[in-house]
Amino acid sequence: MRGARLVASTQTAQPGEFIDFTLRFDNVGDQPLGNIVLIDNLTTRLEYVADSAQSSVKAEFAAQGNEGESLVLRWEITDPIEPGEGGIVRFRCRVW
């Protein structure tokens, strides 16, 4: 899968402020894609806001600790993505 792009709602934020992240992904190939997993490894300056994860396609979401004492956010896309199709995942974080 190519064509993934992460966009933040702001380029700068102060401690205590929130940032909304949007990740757009597209199947730009000519075959259906399965077994797709999207991962975002948060820095220690970002705290995931509980229950803010969303997906425009059916996906299993999980968050687990990482070595940097923050979280890894993981979406496992459950259905194949057909050629020319894609989706969006969104989440919110608070800046520390």
Secondary structure in CASP SS format (residue, H / E / C, confidence):
PFRMAT SS
TARGET T0000
AUTHOR 0000-0000-0000
METHOD secondary structure of the structure
MODEL  1
M C 1.00
R C 1.00
G C 1.00
A C 1.00
R E 1.00
L E 1.00
V E 1.00
A E 1.00
S C 1.00
T C 1.00
Q C 1.00
T C 1.00
A C 1.00
Q C 1.00
P C 1.00
G C 1.00
E C 1.00
F E 1.00
I E 1.00
D E 1.00
F E 1.00
T E 1.00
L E 1.00
R E 1.00
F E 1.00
D E 1.00
N C 1.00
V C 1.00
G C 1.00
D C 1.00
Q C 1.00
P C 1.00
L E 1.00
G C 1.00
N C 1.00
I E 1.00
V E 1.00
L E 1.00
I E 1.00
D E 1.00
N E 1.00
L C 1.00
T C 1.00
T C 1.00
R C 1.00
L E 1.00
E E 1.00
Y E 1.00
V C 1.00
A C 1.00
D C 1.00
S C 1.00
A C 1.00
Q E 1.00
S E 1.00
S C 1.00
V C 1.00
K C 1.00
A E 1.00
E E 1.00
F E 1.00
A E 1.00
A E 1.00
Q E 1.00
G E 1.00
N C 1.00
E C 1.00
G C 1.00
E C 1.00
S C 1.00
L E 1.00
V E 1.00
L E 1.00
R E 1.00
W E 1.00
E E 1.00
I E 1.00
T C 1.00
D C 1.00
P C 1.00
I E 1.00
E C 1.00
P C 1.00
G C 1.00
E C 1.00
G E 1.00
G E 1.00
I E 1.00
V E 1.00
R E 1.00
F E 1.00
R E 1.00
C E 1.00
R E 1.00
V E 1.00
W C 1.00
END
